């Protein structure tokens, strides 16, 4: 019996020696929890057969077993076996201090997610900004994690890039600069008073880290996995290579003019600290500084804009705008990604079936995520900022809010014209059918801020 118990320890020692030779270091020695400390919750952490076990308990907040050492740039690998029905994750570059929520663990978390949304490998900013990288734009990554089996995670945190793989499938490709170093933590999620989830276990093994020679050890990113960046008014090298352009440089009015002017408005708009803000007016359409539009027109594209609304605010992002359609009072005419405080602005209850709410195709199609669970995440913000994404490929158009698709439609044919005929746009012949048009940010008399305005022009998308 002693020989059988000794063999796993001997095997672990030999693997550890081999790993030390190529720069890898094991964070768990297979014997005890030296080098680790438990923070926040009271979940159970212990060793069993060379594995590190986390076990749920009722009445505890989220628990974290954290390395005492902090790490900056690294490649981390670990294997995970999760029992059904509860959520977990691994903290990286995370922190805990008395002056932040009384020691609450916070920072980047590599998600372990058995739910129907299947966001394992996504990046959640624990106790801070919420979801930074879900997997709705990476459907291939949703199939990487296998319940009831051991799953191998590979995590790269190098500079401002955080990339994840599960079982060799790339899941996340995040660019963010908020935190450059911190501890690694193994989470056991709280279960409240749910007796059915008490005693559930998550098992970790082969937890190892590499902190040198990272450039040669990095894995090649999957080109089909999108880069999601939180750099302000700056493109990543990958975005530049793909052809993205900043529509607003974060400093000047270059590339923009008033929708009914040959220059940028003299009032009603403010540029400060990398943020473009339409200022508070009287609540009327285009009655203060007026709408602004891009100097040039666009046909097939992906447009991305971060925006922040004030209480009760109304605005919009319009595309296929023809400023000559409406030379009188009010806003210029085009398809509109609605920006609205649904809770406090009365327009949310007007229209039909919610088609004037946030991210809707205004007065035409309501914003609705594929599931109720996903719909909830569209209402969350990153430090108060929402992310709009508009995709146009010929007749086909999509609205995304916070990287979740909420509207999809075709702007060609009888069904489109029937939809328009029942809307306020019925007075404009062939509304929404223009081959190209300007992009517009709306002045609706309320304060709304914009940043990170960028566009990728698409080719070979077909024509109307």
Helices and strands as residue ranges (DSSP letters): H 2-21, E 24-26, E 36-40, E 44-48, E 51-55, E 63-67, E 74-82, E 88-95, G 101-103, E 106-112, E 123-126, E 130-133, H 139-142, E 151-158, E 161-166, E 169-175, E 183-188, G 195-197, E 201-210, H 214-217, E 228-229, H 237-242, E 245-246, E 256-258, E 269-272, E 275-278, E 292-294, E 301-309, E 314-322, E 333-340, G 346-349, H 372-378, E 386-393, E 396-401, E 404-410, H 413-421, G 424-427, E 438-441, E 448-457
